[in-house]
Each structure stands twice: as structure tokens, then as C-alpha cells.
């Protein structure tokens, strides 16, 4: 439960049915009012308690004295010429676990990004799970921010519920700022509220969670949700991966693929591997051959991604001809492979670019 910035009232979004029943008990409301509140919060997305019109006026007044819905619209939006919109949501600093060796610090306010991506009949929202990130991937602007705290389940859900066009979303991907497995309790709670009834009632097949792979929490995620899983791989071998992603040194891609092979991915739940192609680093024909070997025996797909340049890095993206050659090799060797369309190039599309610029102003 998090404090509302303006008046220190508590937010209702992010609360489960059991927690809302507890609120009802505390406020002297009938228990069934909790289900009604779930409907108002997660299906109708009302901005104020006063709009919960099937609660009595007295009940709304009692609730309003202590609570707000917690649905807070984005503070900034930047639109791309291709229809992609990058939103910034303000989140308040809150208690956090210290990063090893770093003193705990509290920030007054920070910003996280969500990206709305319309595509024909589909409208996908890419959301964040943390303020900054501990993983320090070499190609990522968010990684350079360092970690500044975890989002609550309410903060994660707020991006979905308060974004303009929320009702028309068809898919959500947790591929924005932060590593979801490093904030798994809040992520699982948000996913549960998105996929339960009462709640948003979505099919878990509409949600994909992306991770570098963290030992222990990855297994918990696989067991406790049915949402799709996307692994940020970006390399064909542990050596190349550890040069790009420090997380490889803690839980290697070999250990991770061994673990993934213990689960069945032949059903509707999808396992995919994300692979940004970097010129001269991981895009040679020999890399494609090694990648096929690394994924041997896994029912999966590979998404090839064009690198969105960030400042002060020697890394460069592979051109489209190179990407097509890489894709064709994987496809010929039985791996369903796509080249992800590049969207929002003109709105600081690389993850963390816009929030980094905004945070610097504060
Ligand atoms: S790519 Fe993802 S896991 Fe890596 S630093 Fe960026 S946000 Fe963190």
C-alpha cells in the first residue's frame, strides 16, 4: 500500500480482494463492497471513490477520508510520428532494500516509462517494474541510472489503468525499466490482479514478462503464473553474454536453458528469446550457428531486435541485411524467428532515455 503524493492518503489500486475486504471491515462496510470496489478499480478504472456509485454516500465519504483510488495519469507524453507514445509516470520514493554495498537513499519523486504501441488491431503497452535497474546491461540507458527502488503492485497496475486508451489495450509486456524478477512479489501480485476475476480478468496469454533470468525467482515465476516468458539473451555464448550483461556471471545462459528445458513449452504458453543484434559482437554466421546449438531442444521463438543507439557506447546495431541473414539461418534450422519492427525512433525510444532526461531536471 503506498501513500498518495498529494495528501498522504492510501491508494486502493494494487490491493487484492482479501485486502479490500480488510479495508471494508476496518471502515464498517459490508464485505460484498470489496467486490464492488474491485469492479470499479480494475474494470471501470474510475479516478475517484465518489464515482463508485453503488456504494452508499456514507460509505464513499468514510473511504474518501483515508483512501484515494491511486489512479494517477502520466505526467508527460511524447508522441512519435508512427503512433507510438512514450509516457512518463511519477512515482514516489518509498522504503527499499539496500543494494549491496550502497547506502539506502530516498528520492522525492522519480519517473518511470511506459510505451503505448498501436499496431493495426493490436495495442500493446510496455510497462516498467522498477525505478532504474540493478542489472547494468551495457546497451541499456536504464541500467546506467542504477537502481532507485521497486514499484509497488499499484504502481505497476497504474501504468495499465491510467494510460490514455487503457480500455483498448490488447497486450501488456513487462519490458520497460527494471528487472521484473528482482521485484517478483509486486510483479506477481500485479499479474494476479490483471488476470483474475474480479480484477481485470485478462487471459495470461495477453501478457509477456521479460527477464535476464535470475536463479530461484525465474522458477517461481514459471510455477506461479501462466504469462508468457521472454528471456533477454542477446548472445550466443556465455563469454559474449557476460561482456554485455553482468547478470550472466551470476546465472549463466547454460544454467538457464538447462532449467527451461525442464518445463513444457509446447502448449499455449510462449517461451521466447530476445536478441539485439550488435555489429561485430553477436551477428556473425558463426554466432547464428552457436545460438542454434544453445537453444537446442527448447520449443521457443527468437525475436531479433534492432539496437536503439544510446550515448557513449561503442556498440553499434547490425544493418537490416545482416538481420535478415541472421533470421533466415535460424528459421532454416527450425527456430521460428521474427525481426521486431522498430517503433518510436524519434521519441528517445531506447528504454530509459526519456526518464533519464527527466530525472536529471530534478
Ligand atoms: S536491459 Fe532490462 S535488465 Fe538490463 S539494465 Fe536495462 S532494464 Fe535492466
Boltz pocket constraint, residues with backbone or C-beta under 6 A from the ligand:
constraints:
  - pocket:
      binder: B
      contacts: [[A, 132], [A, 133], [A, 134], [A, 135], [A, 136], [A, 137], [A, 140], [A, 141], [A, 142], [A, 143], [A, 144], [A, 175], [A, 176], [A, 177], [A, 178], [A, 179], [A, 212], [A, 351]]
      max_distance: 6.0
